[in-house]
Amino acid sequence: MGRIKIMDEILSNKIAAGEVVERISSVVKELVENSIDAKSNEIKIELQGAGTKEIKVTDNGEGMDEEDAILAFTPHATSKIKTENDLFFINTLGFRGEALASIASVSEVTLTTNNGLEGTKVYIKGGKLISSEKGNWNKGTTVSVKNLFYNTPARLKFLKSMITELNNVVSLVEKLSLANPHISFSLYSDNRLVLRTSGSGNLLKVIHEIYGYNVSKNMLEVKGENLDYEINGYI
């Protein structure tokens, strides 16, 4: 009797982080997908130490009020599904509401956000809310993640070399740029510009911006559709 206990929230979030946060690019993916869902058309990703020291994602999206900024770090809190029926009509990216809570449980997170009416700054360390304050920030949201896995060193040692981690992030941002040609992406590593797209909405232009002229000039456009599917792109 009494051997089975319910885990506290912070411990369960740390365990969930092992599923959600496998590497630096996992954090970037979750933060950028939130920015995309926030209807941003400019997203800036900044890495320090290939993300081992800091990962910062800034967007010009809808932003949040103070209540939502704090609630966003609660497990299974999401703006993307509200009823069971919504599971059949998912058209956003992350929708389980686990990512921010998991990331915050194994790092130090500072979130600044402005929804056009009010600005908020939230600081969370190891999954605990340390402070929340009002302020005057640009419309949109900035999330800074520092000291990833500082309180779970066993997870920290599974990270690859900084070059490998950076390459994984570059590959991810390239894919996100191709999937969202209407969004301008910029990626910086230690204050050096690594990748930038214009957000023109022209997929061929994005291919040119990422892979260069020698690749883009040889691309052939493909289009096709039937009653069930429509496909278009370049090969």
Secondary structure, 3 states (H helix, E strand, C coil): CCCCCCCCHHHHHHHHHHHHCCCHHHHHHHHHHHHHHCCCCEEEEEEEHHHCCEEEEEECCCCCCHHHHHHCCCCCCCCCCCCHHHHHCCCCCCCCCCHHHHHHHCCEEEEEEECCCCEEEEEEECCEEEEEEEECCCCEEEEEEECCCCCCHHHHCCCCCHHHHHHHHHHHHHHHHHHCCCCEEEEEECCEEEEECCCCCCHHHHHHHHHCHHHHCCCCEEEEECCCCEEEEEC
